[in-house]
Amino acid sequence: MKKKLMFLLLLLACVTMLPLTVQKAQADDYYVYEEGVEGDWKFRKQDGHVYISGYTGPDTEIVIPDKIAGDNVTSIDYEAFEDNKQITKVSIPDGIEYIGTEAFKGCSSLHSVEIPESVNDIYSNAFEGTPWLDKLKEENNLVIINNILISIGNDVEDLSIPEGITLAWGLFEGEKNITSIYVPDSMKNLFGEWWRFSGCESLKTINFPEGAGQLGQCAFDRCGFEEIVLPSGTFAGNMTFAHCERLKKVTMPLKPLNTYTAAWEAFENCTSLEEVVITAGEQMDEAFFADCPKLTKVVIPDTVKYIGAQAFDNCESLKSIIIPSSVTEIGSRAFGHLYEDEDGNEVKVPGFTIYGTKGTEAERYAKENGFRFVEAGTLDDATDASANVGNGSLSENVDDLNDKVLNDEERKALKDGNVVTVYITINDADSTVSTEDKSMVEDGLKNSVLGMYLNINLFSKVGNNEARQVTDTNGAVKIKFTVPDNLLNKDKSIERTYQIVRIHNGKRTVIDVTFNNKDNTISFESDKFSTYALVYTDKKAGAPDTGDVNVLTVLAALLAFSAGTVTLGLIKKKVMA
């Protein structure tokens, strides 16, 4: 018994004299490493490297050992000395190559650091919150150690990165002050790093180099861009520009088909994004522009072959899209879909329309999802469901609109097979009409009552290009819209007659209208588009028209109208809108 006890005591003494080494393995066996203690130093061994992971001694000035447990020390581990308040000076021996993230973060007494030339990799926040780094940032716009840019000065907004340097890992992430960055062409690999500029809320401009390849995951997440233009050979990756809430316009190529890694949610939740112009490329990955509620315009070229599932999911303002015949695969919920309600019913974009070539993937997707499909080259009489309060529309056949509205350039585009659209907008103008125009209308009312002022504007556009406003046509076009409920006559003892008063280039014109009491619509014709007024005259039912009714009230209606669209094509059908 005594021999056994003596043996155990000797064994315990031997163990305490050696470094304590414990084998650790992750639950998923992803990696295996060893931890140990030698004197005042904690260390970790992994993949043939020895990391200093902590210090427990009383010294304020410390020298990192170059060897431990018989092996060369190559690295200072992440958080190794974090929040050590006693250290005032640290000397790092030659042979150390790597200083990990937050290694000396919060060492509030650390005023002196000696770093050998052997160190070639430093995390940007390795010395965050130390007097040593704070002093360097006050003295320099760029803090460069061993040709590594490890930190930015306190007041830098416009940054130009010098040639020939490397950047500390994590540099720029969460930087709040920088508004613009110039990156030399030699640093194209910078853009492929994950999270590199994530959280740079003030960053508005950066020079994206041509041929940079796929940008890194979340590389520009939550940045302050208002417009992004990606050159040829530079492609968005997973969540590269996600949550850029100020971004309004994107011009960019897509990556080649089945190349690079997945690029999911590249612009997800860019809540101010209005316009997307794809310049080239073949593949748009899943949820690429999902949750962009203000997106209204998307241009897709005839190079694109694949549009992934949910690519434009929950883009409530995107009412239509032109899909080229080159697209051979469209994933589920790619566009036109919003969300599921409380009962699990799918909510779609009202009136969503797909323009494309008959017999293509575009038509298949439209039919399977219950969306309108309009073949390029036919008359489209759809009302824009985005704002159809007034159900405004044009009632013309394709030949008439071609002759009356289109210019030579638009007619040529039509012949070349492009989608050409003509549409009107009808908006309440009570607050915007000029004093002069109001006087012209009201001075001539006589026996009529002013109902409301209207801006009736006519537009034409080719594809998704900017619309052209048409103020004069080559002949009167037919217009129809619904009378607002508050301007309808609901007294059966009264008969109401409507008229349109047009003010155009200082001239007042009274236009007779046709009122349909079944659907409460007004129809009239006009060849000028500017300021209008809807007026009416009341008389007792059955009474003779004496033309002697006093103007007693002025009704101001706070309603907005939006017109429908008429799409033109090569196949000219005599169809009424």
HUMO-V984061 format. One line per field, one symbol per residue. ss: DSSP state (h for helix, s for strand, l for the rest). burial: + if it has 16 or more other ideal C-beta (glycine too) atoms within 10 Angstrom, else -. A space follows every 50 residues. Layout:
ss->???
burial->???
This chain:
ss->lhhhhhhhhhhhhhhhhllssssssllllllsssssssllssssssllss ssssslllllssslllssllssllssllllllllllllsssllllllssl lllllllllllsssllllllssslllllllhhhhhhhhhllssssllsss sslllllssslllllsslsllllllllllsssllhhhhhhhhllllllll llllssllllllssllllllllllllsssllllsslllllllllllllss ssllslllllllllllllllllllssssllllssllllllllllllsssl lllllssllllllllllllsssllllllssllllllsssslllllsssll llssssllllhhhhhhhhlllssssllllslllllllllllssslllhhh hhhhlllhhhhhhhhllllsssssssssllllllhhhhhhhhhlllllss sssssssssssslllllssslsssssssssssllhhhllllllsssssss ssssllsssssslsssllllssssssssllssssssssssllllllllll lllllllllsllslsssslllllllll
burial->------------------+---------------++++--+++++---++ +++++------+-++--++---++++++++++-+--++++-+---+-+++ +++++++--+--+-+---+--+++++++++-+++-++----++-+--+++ ++---+--+-+----++++++++-+--+--+-+---++-+++++++++++ +-++-+-++--++++++++++++++--+-+--++++++++++++--++++ -++++-------++++++++--+-++-+--++++++++++++--++++-+ --++++++++++++++-+++++++-++--++-++++++---------++- +++++++--++++-++--+-+-++++++++++++++++-+++++-+++-+ ++-+++---+--++---+++++++++++++--+---++-++------+++ ++++++++++++-+--++-+--+---++++++++--+-+------+-+++ ++++--------+-+-----++-+++-++++++++++-+----------- ------+-+-+++++++++--+----+
